[in-house]
Amino acid sequence: MADPAVIAEHDGPVAVARLNRPDERNTLTQHTMEALVETLEGLDADPRVRCIVIAGNERSFAAGGDMASADRADAVDLWRRLRAPLTPVVAAVSGYALGGGWELALTCDLVVASESAEFGQPEIMLGLIPGGGATQRLTRAIGRQRAMELVLTGRRIPAAEAFALGLVNKVTHKKEWLEQSLQLARLVAKRPPIAARLAKQAVLTAEETGITTGFEEERRLYGHAMATEDRVEAMQAYREQRPPKFTGR
């Protein structure tokens, strides 16, 4: 039996979805994308999971995409489903994050990168353009001029430059990328899970809509947070000077 394309591992309230095609540098084939989507959807539906880490291996996070055999509608749907989890997601990047691999990292909410990591959208050199959302996400994240350069040249950038551009949250030593990613995920997992999901939704709304719509959505989500038992527990724990116990209700 062939090894699974994605392996799910649990570390308390943190789950790791590990890409498992090291001989192919974790290229995002249709099979791998489907396996990753199904894994994320399962973890997102698990109430025990409060943060998800997507990781590759030391040599490669994901070195491009290979969706040539996929129907375009299927590919679009897979990328949509990759962006759908409500649970916060951390990308743990070491080695190559190119093409679809970088687009996968861009769909994540937080990115931790090894100092060895390389990011790039090389599609232009194959007569193509990014197809997993990079032209939109990069433009919103770093502005038209910088996004245009990266898309038009296909230039690879190191982790330090990605950090300087605001595309990476933290750069680690080569041997610490996964543990540092897990530490960040554990910190997120300590927060009230409903509030974390609502906060994620509010920030994504800011990225995807205008400010008026964003304010309206923030107020709506704030109302949901106010009505949770976890909010009451947080206030009670603060008054009693003790650690809160969040139940996700």
Short mmCIF file of the C-alpha atoms (twelve columns), coordinates in Angstrom:
data_MODEL
# 
_entry.id   MODEL 
# 
loop_
_atom_site.group_PDB 
_atom_site.id 
_atom_site.type_symbol 
_atom_site.label_atom_id 
_atom_site.label_alt_id 
_atom_site.label_comp_id 
_atom_site.label_asym_id 
_atom_site.label_seq_id 
_atom_site.Cartn_x 
_atom_site.Cartn_y 
_atom_site.Cartn_z 
_atom_site.pdbx_PDB_model_num 
ATOM 1   C CA . MET A 1   0.000   0.000  0.000   1 
ATOM 2   C CA . ALA A 2   1.318   3.441  -0.937  1 
ATOM 3   C CA . ASP A 3   2.152   5.911  1.812   1 
ATOM 4   C CA . PRO A 4   -0.572  8.505  2.399   1 
ATOM 5   C CA . ALA A 5   -0.054  11.864 0.706   1 
ATOM 6   C CA . VAL A 6   -0.949  13.684 3.948   1 
ATOM 7   C CA . ILE A 7   -0.450  12.490 7.512   1 
ATOM 8   C CA . ALA A 8   -2.516  13.935 10.365  1 
ATOM 9   C CA . GLU A 9   -0.883  14.069 13.804  1 
ATOM 10  C CA . HIS A 10  -2.246  15.416 17.104  1 
ATOM 11  C CA . ASP A 11  -0.412  17.312 19.836  1 
ATOM 12  C CA . GLY A 12  -3.136  18.100 22.377  1 
ATOM 13  C CA . PRO A 13  -5.377  20.834 20.934  1 
ATOM 14  C CA . VAL A 14  -2.946  21.332 18.010  1 
ATOM 15  C CA . ALA A 15  -3.129  19.149 14.909  1 
ATOM 16  C CA . VAL A 16  -0.468  18.817 12.211  1 
ATOM 17  C CA . ALA A 17  -1.336  18.060 8.585   1 
ATOM 18  C CA . ARG A 18  2.005   16.928 7.154   1 
ATOM 19  C CA . LEU A 19  2.550   16.672 3.404   1 
ATOM 20  C CA . ASN A 20  4.153   13.279 2.806   1 
ATOM 21  C CA . ARG A 21  5.607   13.140 -0.702  1 
ATOM 22  C CA . PRO A 22  9.298   13.821 0.047   1 
ATOM 23  C CA . ASP A 23  10.618  12.191 -3.150  1 
ATOM 24  C CA . GLU A 24  8.502   14.643 -5.202  1 
ATOM 25  C CA . ARG A 25  9.300   17.612 -2.919  1 
ATOM 26  C CA . ASN A 26  5.636   17.645 -1.851  1 
ATOM 27  C CA . THR A 27  4.421   18.811 -5.242  1 
ATOM 28  C CA . LEU A 28  0.718   19.607 -5.038  1 
ATOM 29  C CA . THR A 29  -0.821  17.064 -7.371  1 
ATOM 30  C CA . GLN A 30  -4.582  16.744 -7.538  1 
ATOM 31  C CA . HIS A 31  -4.369  13.659 -5.317  1 
ATOM 32  C CA . THR A 32  -2.295  15.522 -2.714  1 
ATOM 33  C CA . MET A 33  -4.609  18.532 -2.805  1 
ATOM 34  C CA . GLU A 34  -7.655  16.316 -2.326  1 
ATOM 35  C CA . ALA A 35  -5.980  14.510 0.574   1 
ATOM 36  C CA . LEU A 36  -4.997  17.806 2.188   1 
ATOM 37  C CA . VAL A 37  -8.475  19.281 1.798   1 
ATOM 38  C CA . GLU A 38  -10.109 16.193 3.298   1 
ATOM 39  C CA . THR A 39  -7.634  16.204 6.187   1 
ATOM 40  C CA . LEU A 40  -8.202  19.892 6.938   1 
ATOM 41  C CA . GLU A 41  -11.970 19.523 6.764   1 
ATOM 42  C CA . GLY A 42  -11.834 16.637 9.212   1 
ATOM 43  C CA . LEU A 43  -9.601  18.537 11.631  1 
ATOM 44  C CA . ASP A 44  -11.707 21.681 11.314  1 
ATOM 45  C CA . ALA A 45  -14.797 19.707 12.319  1 
ATOM 46  C CA . ASP A 46  -13.068 18.174 15.371  1 
ATOM 47  C CA . PRO A 47  -13.954 20.229 18.489  1 
ATOM 48  C CA . ARG A 48  -10.753 19.076 20.178  1 
ATOM 49  C CA . VAL A 49  -8.618  20.850 17.558  1 
ATOM 50  C CA . ARG A 50  -8.057  24.543 18.221  1 
ATOM 51  C CA . CYS A 51  -5.217  25.242 15.795  1 
ATOM 52  C CA . ILE A 52  -3.883  23.424 12.725  1 
ATOM 53  C CA . VAL A 53  -0.304  23.379 11.423  1 
ATOM 54  C CA . ILE A 54  0.390   22.537 7.769   1 
ATOM 55  C CA . ALA A 55  3.961   21.284 7.323   1 
ATOM 56  C CA . GLY A 56  6.171   19.618 4.770   1 
ATOM 57  C CA . ASN A 57  9.658   18.397 5.541   1 
ATOM 58  C CA . GLU A 58  13.029  20.069 6.038   1 
ATOM 59  C CA . ARG A 59  13.822  20.150 2.302   1 
ATOM 60  C CA . SER A 60  10.467  21.246 0.975   1 
ATOM 61  C CA . PHE A 61  7.175   22.689 2.187   1 
ATOM 62  C CA . ALA A 62  5.645   22.270 -1.278  1 
ATOM 63  C CA . ALA A 63  7.669   22.835 -4.436  1 
ATOM 64  C CA . GLY A 64  4.974   23.864 -6.848  1 
ATOM 65  C CA . GLY A 65  1.746   22.448 -8.162  1 
ATOM 66  C CA . ASP A 66  1.017   19.728 -10.700 1 
ATOM 67  C CA . MET A 67  -2.675  20.122 -11.467 1 
ATOM 68  C CA . ALA A 68  -2.370  19.640 -15.231 1 
ATOM 69  C CA . SER A 69  -4.620  16.588 -15.156 1 
ATOM 70  C CA . ALA A 70  -7.280  18.305 -13.029 1 
ATOM 71  C CA . ASP A 71  -10.399 19.867 -14.419 1 
ATOM 72  C CA . ARG A 72  -10.162 23.634 -13.890 1 
ATOM 73  C CA . ALA A 73  -13.427 23.712 -11.980 1 
ATOM 74  C CA . ASP A 74  -12.127 20.961 -9.694  1 
ATOM 75  C CA . ALA A 75  -8.919  22.900 -9.066  1 
ATOM 76  C CA . VAL A 76  -10.821 26.094 -8.234  1 
ATOM 77  C CA . ASP A 77  -13.048 24.171 -5.827  1 
ATOM 78  C CA . LEU A 78  -10.038 22.587 -4.086  1 
ATOM 79  C CA . TRP A 79  -8.435  26.005 -3.519  1 
ATOM 80  C CA . ARG A 80  -11.745 27.339 -2.222  1 
ATOM 81  C CA . ARG A 81  -12.006 24.465 0.232   1 
ATOM 82  C CA . LEU A 82  -8.402  24.984 1.368   1 
ATOM 83  C CA . ARG A 83  -9.336  28.533 2.395   1 
ATOM 84  C CA . ALA A 84  -12.536 27.478 4.151   1 
ATOM 85  C CA . PRO A 85  -11.479 26.114 7.594   1 
ATOM 86  C CA . LEU A 86  -12.651 28.275 10.483  1 
ATOM 87  C CA . THR A 87  -9.922  26.924 12.753  1 
ATOM 88  C CA . PRO A 88  -6.751  29.078 12.684  1 
ATOM 89  C CA . VAL A 89  -4.051  27.558 10.451  1 
ATOM 90  C CA . VAL A 90  -0.256  27.965 10.696  1 
ATOM 91  C CA . ALA A 91  2.079   27.206 7.768   1 
ATOM 92  C CA . ALA A 92  5.366   25.649 8.919   1 
ATOM 93  C CA . VAL A 93  7.715   26.305 6.000   1 
ATOM 94  C CA . SER A 94  11.169  24.850 5.456   1 
ATOM 95  C CA . GLY A 95  12.935  24.610 2.120   1 
ATOM 96  C CA . TYR A 96  10.967  25.281 -1.050  1 
ATOM 97  C CA . ALA A 97  7.575   27.018 -1.083  1 
ATOM 98  C CA . LEU A 98  7.177   27.653 -4.796  1 
ATOM 99  C CA . GLY A 99  4.183   28.174 -7.080  1 
ATOM 100 C CA . GLY A 100 1.242   26.350 -5.555  1 
ATOM 101 C CA . GLY A 101 3.368   25.756 -2.453  1 
ATOM 102 C CA . TRP A 102 3.622   29.471 -1.776  1 
ATOM 103 C CA . GLU A 103 -0.051  29.887 -2.596  1 
ATOM 104 C CA . LEU A 104 -0.800  27.231 0.020   1 
ATOM 105 C CA . ALA A 105 1.222   29.179 2.598   1 
ATOM 106 C CA . LEU A 106 -0.596  32.372 1.598   1 
ATOM 107 C CA . THR A 107 -3.953  30.726 2.398   1 
ATOM 108 C CA . CYS A 108 -2.778  30.101 5.966   1 
ATOM 109 C CA . ASP A 109 -3.401  32.596 8.754   1 
ATOM 110 C CA . LEU A 110 0.153   32.607 10.137  1 
ATOM 111 C CA . VAL A 111 3.487   31.601 8.589   1 
ATOM 112 C CA . VAL A 112 6.615   30.432 10.391  1 
ATOM 113 C CA . ALA A 113 9.617   29.920 8.112   1 
ATOM 114 C CA . SER A 114 13.028  28.338 8.486   1 
ATOM 115 C CA . GLU A 115 15.924  30.568 7.499   1 
ATOM 116 C CA . SER A 116 16.407  28.024 4.676   1 
ATOM 117 C CA . ALA A 117 12.983  28.698 3.162   1 
ATOM 118 C CA . GLU A 118 12.621  30.032 -0.383  1 
ATOM 119 C CA . PHE A 119 9.391   31.537 -1.705  1 
ATOM 120 C CA . GLY A 120 8.478   32.255 -5.309  1 
ATOM 121 C CA . GLN A 121 5.854   32.246 -8.055  1 
ATOM 122 C CA . PRO A 122 7.792   30.856 -11.051 1 
ATOM 123 C CA . GLU A 123 4.747   30.232 -13.279 1 
ATOM 124 C CA . ILE A 124 5.691   33.057 -15.662 1 
ATOM 125 C CA . MET A 125 8.765   31.071 -16.761 1 
ATOM 126 C CA . LEU A 126 6.463   28.283 -17.930 1 
ATOM 127 C CA . GLY A 127 4.184   30.629 -19.861 1 
ATOM 128 C CA . LEU A 128 1.603   30.576 -17.087 1 
ATOM 129 C CA . ILE A 129 0.351   32.769 -14.258 1 
ATOM 130 C CA . PRO A 130 -0.441  31.765 -10.670 1 
ATOM 131 C CA . GLY A 131 -3.786  29.986 -10.442 1 
ATOM 132 C CA . GLY A 132 -4.265  29.474 -6.704  1 
ATOM 133 C CA . GLY A 133 -4.813  33.064 -5.636  1 
ATOM 134 C CA . ALA A 134 -1.284  34.500 -5.452  1 
ATOM 135 C CA . THR A 135 -1.946  37.482 -7.729  1 
ATOM 136 C CA . GLN A 136 -4.766  38.593 -5.433  1 
ATOM 137 C CA . ARG A 137 -3.265  37.755 -2.052  1 
ATOM 138 C CA . LEU A 138 0.188   39.155 -2.792  1 
ATOM 139 C CA . THR A 139 -1.269  42.400 -4.129  1 
ATOM 140 C CA . ARG A 140 -3.379  42.876 -1.006  1 
ATOM 141 C CA . ALA A 141 -0.494  41.943 1.284   1 
ATOM 142 C CA . ILE A 142 2.425   43.876 -0.208  1 
ATOM 143 C CA . GLY A 143 0.955   46.246 -2.799  1 
ATOM 144 C CA . ARG A 144 0.789   46.289 -6.570  1 
ATOM 145 C CA . GLN A 145 4.415   47.189 -7.329  1 
ATOM 146 C CA . ARG A 146 6.042   44.456 -5.242  1 
ATOM 147 C CA . ALA A 147 3.457   41.856 -6.228  1 
ATOM 148 C CA . MET A 148 3.898   42.729 -9.897  1 
ATOM 149 C CA . GLU A 149 7.661   42.239 -9.648  1 
ATOM 150 C CA . LEU A 150 7.379   38.817 -8.042  1 
ATOM 151 C CA . VAL A 151 4.711   37.607 -10.478 1 
ATOM 152 C CA . LEU A 152 6.353   39.023 -13.630 1 
ATOM 153 C CA . THR A 153 9.925   37.907 -12.866 1 
ATOM 154 C CA . GLY A 154 9.316   34.642 -11.019 1 
ATOM 155 C CA . ARG A 155 12.126  35.673 -8.672  1 
ATOM 156 C CA . ARG A 156 12.613  33.566 -5.557  1 
ATOM 157 C CA . ILE A 157 12.961  35.365 -2.250  1 
ATOM 158 C CA . PRO A 158 14.546  34.085 0.976   1 
ATOM 159 C CA . ALA A 159 12.716  33.897 4.285   1 
ATOM 160 C CA . ALA A 160 14.346  37.099 5.551   1 
ATOM 161 C CA . GLU A 161 12.963  39.095 2.608   1 
ATOM 162 C CA . ALA A 162 9.532   37.500 2.980   1 
ATOM 163 C CA . PHE A 163 9.589   38.536 6.640   1 
ATOM 164 C CA . ALA A 164 10.592  42.095 5.733   1 
ATOM 165 C CA . LEU A 165 7.662   42.246 3.290   1 
ATOM 166 C CA . GLY A 166 5.241   41.130 6.005   1 
ATOM 167 C CA . LEU A 167 4.527   37.757 4.389   1 
ATOM 168 C CA . VAL A 168 6.051   35.704 7.221   1 
ATOM 169 C CA . ASN A 169 5.384   36.060 10.944  1 
ATOM 170 C CA . LYS A 170 8.620   34.538 12.204  1 
ATOM 171 C CA . VAL A 171 11.942  33.246 10.828  1 
ATOM 172 C CA . THR A 172 13.661  30.475 12.764  1 
ATOM 173 C CA . HIS A 173 16.949  28.586 12.728  1 
ATOM 174 C CA . LYS A 174 17.044  25.618 10.355  1 
ATOM 175 C CA . LYS A 175 16.356  22.978 12.997  1 
ATOM 176 C CA . GLU A 176 13.624  24.893 14.838  1 
ATOM 177 C CA . TRP A 177 11.021  25.644 12.173  1 
ATOM 178 C CA . LEU A 178 8.544   22.936 13.177  1 
ATOM 179 C CA . GLU A 179 8.865   23.369 16.936  1 
ATOM 180 C CA . GLN A 180 8.517   27.145 16.631  1 
ATOM 181 C CA . SER A 181 5.426   26.626 14.480  1 
ATOM 182 C CA . LEU A 182 3.962   24.315 17.103  1 
ATOM 183 C CA . GLN A 183 4.731   26.820 19.849  1 
ATOM 184 C CA . LEU A 184 2.833   29.527 17.987  1 
ATOM 185 C CA . ALA A 185 -0.042  27.123 17.353  1 
ATOM 186 C CA . ARG A 186 -0.146  26.157 21.043  1 
ATOM 187 C CA . LEU A 187 -0.399  29.829 21.986  1 
ATOM 188 C CA . VAL A 188 -3.347  30.313 19.622  1 
ATOM 189 C CA . ALA A 189 -4.916  27.110 20.947  1 
ATOM 190 C CA . LYS A 190 -4.929  28.545 24.482  1 
ATOM 191 C CA . ARG A 191 -7.313  31.301 23.414  1 
ATOM 192 C CA . PRO A 192 -11.113 30.880 23.508  1 
ATOM 193 C CA . PRO A 193 -11.798 28.773 20.395  1 
ATOM 194 C CA . ILE A 194 -15.013 30.516 19.356  1 
ATOM 195 C CA . ALA A 195 -13.407 33.943 19.693  1 
ATOM 196 C CA . ALA A 196 -10.384 32.761 17.706  1 
ATOM 197 C CA . ARG A 197 -12.608 31.602 14.858  1 
ATOM 198 C CA . LEU A 198 -14.624 34.815 14.914  1 
ATOM 199 C CA . ALA A 199 -11.459 36.927 14.978  1 
ATOM 200 C CA . LYS A 200 -10.095 35.009 11.991  1 
ATOM 201 C CA . GLN A 201 -13.325 35.605 10.106  1 
ATOM 202 C CA . ALA A 202 -13.236 39.333 10.894  1 
ATOM 203 C CA . VAL A 203 -9.655  39.748 9.674   1 
ATOM 204 C CA . LEU A 204 -10.360 37.829 6.469   1 
ATOM 205 C CA . THR A 205 -13.380 40.063 5.879   1 
ATOM 206 C CA . ALA A 206 -11.049 43.078 6.059   1 
ATOM 207 C CA . GLU A 207 -8.871  41.507 3.363   1 
ATOM 208 C CA . GLU A 208 -11.735 40.578 1.066   1 
ATOM 209 C CA . THR A 209 -14.246 43.457 1.345   1 
ATOM 210 C CA . GLY A 210 -14.487 47.217 1.770   1 
ATOM 211 C CA . ILE A 211 -14.148 48.945 5.132   1 
ATOM 212 C CA . THR A 212 -17.868 49.661 5.586   1 
ATOM 213 C CA . THR A 213 -18.734 45.993 5.117   1 
ATOM 214 C CA . GLY A 214 -15.807 45.118 7.354   1 
ATOM 215 C CA . PHE A 215 -17.064 47.294 10.207  1 
ATOM 216 C CA . GLU A 216 -20.535 45.802 9.922   1 
ATOM 217 C CA . GLU A 217 -19.169 42.259 9.966   1 
ATOM 218 C CA . GLU A 218 -16.902 43.028 12.921  1 
ATOM 219 C CA . ARG A 219 -19.862 44.337 14.949  1 
ATOM 220 C CA . ARG A 220 -21.907 41.250 14.057  1 
ATOM 221 C CA . LEU A 221 -19.099 38.879 15.060  1 
ATOM 222 C CA . TYR A 222 -18.449 40.879 18.246  1 
ATOM 223 C CA . GLY A 223 -22.048 40.260 19.230  1 
ATOM 224 C CA . HIS A 224 -21.558 36.520 18.789  1 
ATOM 225 C CA . ALA A 225 -18.424 36.610 20.965  1 
ATOM 226 C CA . MET A 226 -20.246 38.546 23.691  1 
ATOM 227 C CA . ALA A 227 -22.884 35.816 23.894  1 
ATOM 228 C CA . THR A 228 -20.439 32.943 24.551  1 
ATOM 229 C CA . GLU A 229 -19.857 31.159 27.848  1 
ATOM 230 C CA . ASP A 230 -16.120 31.489 27.231  1 
ATOM 231 C CA . ARG A 231 -16.406 35.283 27.351  1 
ATOM 232 C CA . VAL A 232 -18.131 35.029 30.740  1 
ATOM 233 C CA . GLU A 233 -15.451 32.582 31.926  1 
ATOM 234 C CA . ALA A 234 -12.657 34.897 30.781  1 
ATOM 235 C CA . MET A 235 -14.067 37.818 32.761  1 
ATOM 236 C CA . GLN A 236 -14.682 35.643 35.840  1 
ATOM 237 C CA . ALA A 237 -11.171 34.207 35.710  1 
ATOM 238 C CA . TYR A 238 -9.711  37.710 35.406  1 
ATOM 239 C CA . ARG A 239 -11.612 38.876 38.502  1 
ATOM 240 C CA . GLU A 240 -10.557 35.779 40.440  1 
ATOM 241 C CA . GLN A 241 -6.936  36.011 39.256  1 
ATOM 242 C CA . ARG A 242 -6.850  32.439 37.926  1 
ATOM 243 C CA . PRO A 243 -6.236  30.821 34.532  1 
ATOM 244 C CA . PRO A 244 -9.435  30.580 32.454  1 
ATOM 245 C CA . LYS A 245 -10.896 27.246 31.405  1 
ATOM 246 C CA . PHE A 246 -12.355 27.595 27.940  1 
ATOM 247 C CA . THR A 247 -14.862 25.013 26.726  1 
ATOM 248 C CA . GLY A 248 -15.699 26.324 23.274  1 
ATOM 249 C CA . ARG A 249 -19.232 27.293 24.221  1 
# 
